[in-house]
Amino acid sequence: MKFYKNTQPIIIHFPGKANYKNENLISFAKNTKIKISEDIPENNRYTIMSPLTKNVLDISPLHNQLVANNIDYVNPAISYEDKWYRNVKPILIYESLKSVTTPYCLIIDGKDSVIVNDLIDIAEILKVYNKKIIYNGTHANLKNESEDDYFNKLNAGAVFGDTEELRKLYGAVVDTINSKIYKIDSEQFYVIRYFIKHSDIVGIDTKGLVFQTGVNNE
């Protein structure tokens, strides 16, 4: 799997425009050994979270990978059985964040993401951007790698950050959804609104240090 400019990211996320084969990701996930680094200090520990309904567990690369490597994660959607729509996801994430006790949380779309390196001290990477939260970034042209800050378009599919700040973010997102002011079924829409208002706290992993956008996985 190709990485951007010889970097070593932790998560590869394949967005809607990416050309990838899920069976390839499943195979990669099951056969790639990963672990949580023992060098992460207690005050930088993080919870892994991925909202996946029961009917997609078998086809989730992330779920298969975490199970194969005996790594625990929180699944906010495991008991959700109603009709799925995009705004359900942030609501379920917010409810689960209320119970997270670690200082940080890593939230990943499990249907189209895979871990490619050991889980290290991501909190140190927040200092690179001087932010409390960093989101996965994508680029309008997935094949053009000329810019230094290549992944410059926020993608709500993966995020890492301070747990309390994530509670505030998703709490605000849920409040806006419930207000029905916009009547838009799009997690991305609401997260970007928060990002615009709180860019001093929320950033994008433009350098691909934690998250990178996958183009294909063949």
Kinemage of the C-alpha trace (Angstrom):
@kinemage 1
@onewidth
@group {chain A} dominant
@subgroup {mainchain}
@vectorlist {calphas} color= white
{ca met a 1} P 0.000 0.000 0.000
{ca lys a 2} L 1.459 3.349 -1.061
{ca phe a 3} L 1.928 6.167 1.467
{ca tyr a 4} L 2.341 9.879 0.814
{ca lys a 5} L 5.957 11.033 0.343
{ca asn a 6} L 7.405 8.071 2.265
{ca thr a 7} L 5.573 8.986 5.488
{ca gln a 8} L 4.374 6.387 7.991
{ca pro a 9} L 0.706 7.096 8.795
{ca ile a 10} L -1.392 5.020 11.178
{ca ile a 11} L -4.768 5.010 9.419
{ca ile a 12} L -5.604 4.814 5.714
{ca his a 13} L -9.153 5.931 4.934
{ca phe a 14} L -10.706 5.259 1.533
{ca pro a 15} L -13.346 7.948 0.834
{ca gly a 16} L -16.198 7.749 -1.653
{ca lys a 17} L -14.090 8.699 -4.696
{ca ala a 18} L -11.346 6.171 -3.964
{ca asn a 19} L -10.996 3.100 -6.136
{ca tyr a 20} L -10.519 0.193 -3.778
{ca lys a 21} L -11.628 -3.412 -3.360
{ca asn a 22} L -13.066 -4.253 0.036
{ca glu a 23} L -11.974 -7.885 -0.161
{ca asn a 24} L -8.385 -6.676 -0.565
{ca leu a 25} L -8.717 -4.505 2.526
{ca ile a 26} L -10.205 -7.391 4.516
{ca ser a 27} L -7.296 -9.618 3.533
{ca phe a 28} L -4.777 -6.889 4.387
{ca ala a 29} L -6.488 -6.257 7.724
{ca lys a 30} L -6.546 -9.889 8.787
{ca asn a 31} L -2.919 -10.472 7.837
{ca thr a 32} L -1.310 -7.297 9.147
{ca lys a 33} L 0.030 -7.528 12.681
{ca ile a 34} L -0.439 -4.369 14.719
{ca lys a 35} L -0.138 -3.513 18.379
{ca ile a 36} L -0.615 -0.624 20.752
{ca ser a 37} L 2.767 0.772 21.713
{ca glu a 38} L 3.723 0.227 25.355
{ca asp a 39} L 5.572 3.542 25.257
{ca ile a 40} L 2.400 5.660 25.316
{ca pro a 41} L 2.343 7.462 28.689
{ca glu a 42} L -0.752 7.105 30.857
{ca asn a 43} L -1.800 10.721 30.312
{ca asn a 44} L -1.768 10.218 26.533
{ca arg a 45} L -3.743 6.948 26.399
{ca tyr a 46} L -6.646 6.800 23.996
{ca thr a 47} L -9.815 4.835 23.318
{ca ile a 48} L -10.478 3.480 19.821
{ca met a 49} L -14.057 3.963 18.644
{ca ser a 50} L -15.785 2.852 15.449
{ca pro a 51} L -19.568 2.915 14.863
{ca leu a 52} L -20.488 -0.307 13.043
{ca thr a 53} L -23.897 -1.955 12.926
{ca lys a 54} L -24.061 -5.749 13.282
{ca asn a 55} L -24.796 -6.297 9.592
{ca val a 56} L -21.477 -4.751 8.470
{ca leu a 57} L -19.071 -6.306 10.976
{ca asp a 58} L -18.027 -9.106 8.617
{ca ile a 59} L -17.170 -6.663 5.829
{ca ser a 60} L -15.436 -4.121 8.046
{ca pro a 61} L -11.640 -4.141 7.545
{ca leu a 62} L -11.127 -2.307 10.827
{ca his a 63} L -13.296 -4.654 12.895
{ca asn a 64} L -11.596 -7.718 11.414
{ca gln a 65} L -8.190 -6.203 12.041
{ca leu a 66} L -8.805 -5.225 15.648
{ca val a 67} L -10.327 -8.633 16.441
{ca ala a 68} L -7.421 -10.465 14.755
{ca asn a 69} L -4.944 -8.477 16.836
{ca asn a 70} L -6.902 -8.697 20.128
{ca ile a 71} L -7.312 -4.920 20.375
{ca asp a 72} L -10.431 -3.669 22.129
{ca tyr a 73} L -12.577 -0.910 20.688
{ca val a 74} L -15.848 0.819 21.473
{ca asn a 75} L -18.676 0.307 18.979
{ca pro a 76} L -21.462 2.878 19.504
{ca ala a 77} L -23.663 1.306 16.802
{ca ile a 78} L -23.542 -2.347 17.827
{ca ser a 79} L -27.091 -2.261 19.242
{ca tyr a 80} L -28.544 0.106 16.655
{ca glu a 81} L -31.180 -1.676 14.543
{ca asp a 82} L -33.297 1.134 13.064
{ca lys a 83} L -32.891 2.564 9.575
{ca trp a 84} L -29.421 4.041 9.127
{ca tyr a 85} L -28.926 7.603 8.001
{ca arg a 86} L -25.820 9.788 8.121
{ca asn a 87} L -26.879 11.906 11.083
{ca val a 88} L -27.218 8.808 13.271
{ca lys a 89} L -23.447 8.407 13.414
{ca pro a 90} L -22.554 11.640 15.289
{ca ile a 91} L -25.457 11.076 17.676
{ca leu a 92} L -24.196 7.603 18.588
{ca ile a 93} L -20.601 8.841 18.855
{ca tyr a 94} L -21.650 11.610 21.230
{ca glu a 95} L -23.507 9.193 23.502
{ca ser a 96} L -20.476 6.886 23.631
{ca leu a 97} L -18.061 9.736 24.287
{ca lys a 98} L -19.905 10.421 27.533
{ca ser a 99} L -18.502 7.140 28.884
{ca val a 100} L -14.928 7.410 27.586
{ca thr a 101} L -12.452 7.703 30.461
{ca thr a 102} L -9.147 7.999 28.558
{ca pro a 103} L -7.723 11.486 27.933
{ca tyr a 104} L -7.926 11.018 24.151
{ca cys a 105} L -10.095 9.195 21.644
{ca leu a 106} L -9.477 7.891 18.117
{ca ile a 107} L -12.707 7.626 16.086
{ca ile a 108} L -12.597 5.813 12.749
{ca asp a 109} L -15.045 4.846 9.999
{ca gly a 110} L -14.724 1.084 10.145
{ca lys a 111} L -16.220 0.211 6.770
{ca asp a 112} L -13.533 1.844 4.641
{ca ser a 113} L -10.485 2.295 6.866
{ca val a 114} L -7.538 0.147 7.854
{ca ile a 115} L -4.644 0.461 10.307
{ca val a 116} L -1.283 0.246 8.563
{ca asn a 117} L 1.196 0.782 11.400
{ca asp a 118} L 1.384 0.211 15.150
{ca leu a 119} L -0.742 2.505 17.296
{ca ile a 120} L 1.695 5.038 18.713
{ca asp a 121} L 1.451 8.144 20.897
{ca ile a 122} L -0.810 10.211 18.617
{ca ala a 123} L -1.177 12.918 21.255
{ca glu a 124} L 2.359 14.039 20.430
{ca ile a 125} L 1.261 14.695 16.841
{ca leu a 126} L -1.411 17.119 18.058
{ca lys a 127} L 1.465 19.360 19.149
{ca val a 128} L 2.681 19.548 15.539
{ca tyr a 129} L -0.549 21.295 14.592
{ca asn a 130} L -1.098 23.018 17.959
{ca lys a 131} L -4.700 21.739 18.027
{ca lys a 132} L -6.874 19.749 20.419
{ca ile a 133} L -8.519 17.751 17.611
{ca ile a 134} L -7.290 16.692 14.184
{ca tyr a 135} L -9.447 15.265 11.398
{ca asn a 136} L -8.532 13.140 8.445
{ca gly a 137} L -7.857 15.234 5.362
{ca thr a 138} L -8.515 14.563 1.696
{ca his a 139} L -7.616 16.441 -1.465
{ca ala a 140} L -9.745 17.461 -4.433
{ca asn a 141} L -7.195 15.844 -6.740
{ca leu a 142} L -6.156 12.551 -5.146
{ca lys a 143} L -3.344 12.048 -7.675
{ca asn a 144} L -1.566 15.394 -7.251
{ca glu a 145} L 1.032 15.242 -4.473
{ca ser a 146} L 2.849 18.486 -5.202
{ca glu a 147} L 1.730 20.456 -2.140
{ca asp a 148} L 3.376 20.179 1.282
{ca asp a 149} L -0.032 20.276 2.963
{ca tyr a 150} L -1.608 17.802 0.579
{ca phe a 151} L -4.534 16.534 2.676
{ca asn a 152} L -6.212 19.902 3.122
{ca lys a 153} L -9.946 19.107 2.870
{ca leu a 154} L -11.586 17.987 6.113
{ca asn a 155} L -13.100 14.511 6.037
{ca ala a 156} L -15.235 13.545 9.023
{ca gly a 157} L -14.493 9.836 8.572
{ca ala a 158} L -11.592 9.747 11.032
{ca val a 159} L -10.595 11.975 13.919
{ca phe a 160} L -8.286 11.993 16.926
{ca gly a 161} L -8.360 14.360 19.843
{ca asp a 162} L -8.835 15.392 23.430
{ca thr a 163} L -11.874 13.497 24.728
{ca glu a 164} L -13.462 16.496 26.437
{ca glu a 165} L -13.073 18.637 23.320
{ca leu a 166} L -14.561 15.847 21.206
{ca arg a 167} L -17.552 15.743 23.577
{ca lys a 168} L -18.040 19.471 23.033
{ca leu a 169} L -17.740 19.104 19.257
{ca tyr a 170} L -20.143 16.194 18.886
{ca gly a 171} L -22.477 17.680 21.475
{ca ala a 172} L -22.706 20.845 19.377
{ca val a 173} L -23.194 18.773 16.209
{ca val a 174} L -26.032 16.816 17.820
{ca asp a 175} L -27.665 20.005 19.123
{ca thr a 176} L -27.621 21.484 15.614
{ca ile a 177} L -29.016 18.283 14.094
{ca asn a 178} L -31.806 18.148 16.666
{ca ser a 179} L -32.656 21.812 16.089
{ca lys a 180} L -33.649 20.858 12.507
{ca ile a 181} L -32.516 24.289 11.293
{ca tyr a 182} L -30.782 22.832 8.251
{ca lys a 183} L -32.595 19.510 7.690
{ca ile a 184} L -29.445 18.102 6.085
{ca asp a 185} L -28.481 14.452 6.530
{ca ser a 186} L -24.697 14.858 6.510
{ca glu a 187} L -22.249 14.423 9.385
{ca gln a 188} L -19.658 16.157 7.212
{ca phe a 189} L -21.791 19.304 6.927
{ca tyr a 190} L -22.203 19.730 10.680
{ca val a 191} L -18.591 18.912 11.549
{ca ile a 192} L -17.287 21.437 9.014
{ca arg a 193} L -19.558 24.121 10.501
{ca tyr a 194} L -17.981 23.486 13.901
{ca phe a 195} L -14.494 23.426 12.383
{ca ile a 196} L -15.008 26.838 10.753
{ca lys a 197} L -16.118 28.370 14.056
{ca his a 198} L -13.436 26.664 16.161
{ca ser a 199} L -10.369 26.474 13.920
{ca asp a 200} L -8.205 27.365 16.916
{ca ile a 201} L -9.116 23.974 18.421
{ca val a 202} L -9.944 21.773 15.433
{ca gly a 203} L -7.459 21.115 12.650
{ca ile a 204} L -6.812 18.843 9.675
{ca asp a 205} L -3.979 16.334 9.405
{ca thr a 206} L -2.687 18.088 6.286
{ca lys a 207} L 0.689 16.370 6.401
{ca gly a 208} L -0.794 12.876 6.676
{ca leu a 209} L 1.003 12.075 9.932
{ca val a 210} L -1.881 10.045 11.411
{ca phe a 211} L -4.476 9.773 8.645
{ca gln a 212} L -4.034 9.464 4.910
{ca thr a 213} L -6.525 9.162 2.095
{ca gly a 214} L -6.189 5.975 0.088
{ca val a 215} L -6.647 6.068 -3.677
{ca asn a 216} L -6.495 2.342 -4.366
{ca asn a 217} L -5.193 -0.720 -2.530
{ca glu a 218} L -4.242 -3.057 -5.331
